Amino acid sequence: MFSRPSPLYKKVRHSYERGYTVVPPLIKVVVADDLPQIRAVLKRSLEKDGRFEIVGEATTGKEAVQMAWSLRPDALVLDLAMPGMDGMEAIPQILETSPATKIIVLSGFVEMAPDVLKAGAHGFFEKTAPPQELAATIADLVARDN
C-alpha cells in the first residue's frame, strides 16, 4: 500500500476536479506478419480505433520474439506462417521473454486454433475476421490484467 498518493492518482484527481477528461494510456501492440499488406491493414484499423499504438512490426517469428523482449508490448498480433521461425515456434519464446504480453494469433489455418491456444496464445482469429472484433479482444485481454 502507498503511504502517499501516487503521481498518477494526483493527476487523475486534479483533472477530475478541474473537469478534464482523463485519457487512459494507449495499448502498445506489435504486429507480426510476413505480408506487408496485412501489417498495413492491421496497423491502420487498430490505430483508427483510438485505443492502440503500434510500437513495432515484425516479418518473422524471430523478429517478433526480439520485439517482445525489447519493446514489452501489451499485445502481440502474430501470424503462424512466416519465414524462418514460424508463429508456433515463437509463442513459447515470446511468453518467456515478455510474460505480460498477450499473444493473439491471426491466421488462415483455423484447424491450428486448439494447438495455438495449447501453446500459450491468449486468442486466435481468422484473417477474415472483422478488425473491430480483433480490437475488442485485444482491449479485453489487456484490461483483464490491469
Buried (B, 14 or more C-beta within 10 A) or exposed (E): EEEEEEEEEEEBEEEEEEEEEEEEEBBBBBBBBBEEEBBEBBBEBBBEBEBBEBBBBBBBBBBBBBBBBEBBBBBBBBBBBBEEBBBBBBBBBBBEBBEEBBBBBBBEBEEBBEBBBEBEBBBBBBBEEEBEEBBEBBBEBBEEEE
